[in-house]
């Protein structure tokens, strides 16, 4: 019902909704993401998390910068925070600061939703569906794209807020703190930060 109401709100957008009627436990989103990419009719794809709030015209900014070059993908700046923290702070203040990490706030960091051509996703075999638990699939596809010579560009003007529960934020923080585990590091750091960590 929520998705249908959303489509009614933006009547100028041609939404296509696919419903999986098969009951299954929670799983990593790689499978439905790949389904969406393959079914998409356009040349460019933007992966959007349902928990993300767009502060400005993220879609247009990421898309316009992506189509300018053949072998790139684009991503914006994102903040990970709780719903209560988000509601108690103005958006201007959330983004008007250098990156910081606390128990209820991570960011802003170059990360989050990416825009990439359908053809470039195909070149790397789409998202890896071997990921079962939370996280990892998004970092993995970025690394695979980079290894194919498809580099990422951080469009800092594209601003997003990703709302997480306290438990999800704790999971993210714990993974960030465990610097001995490369898979954990990849789940929480931007591409530039990953490269720096791997150098050290």
Secondary structure, DSSP 8 states (H G I E B T S, - for coil): -HHHHHHHH-TTS--------S------THHHHHHHHHH--SSEEEE--TTEEESS-HHHHHHHHHHT-SSEEEEEEEEEE-HHHHHTS-HHHHHSS--EEETTEEEEEEEEEEEEEHHHHHHTTSS-TT--SSS-HHHHHHHHHHHTT-EEEEEEEEEEEEE--HHHHHHHHHHHH-TT-HHHHHTTS-HHHHHHHHH-
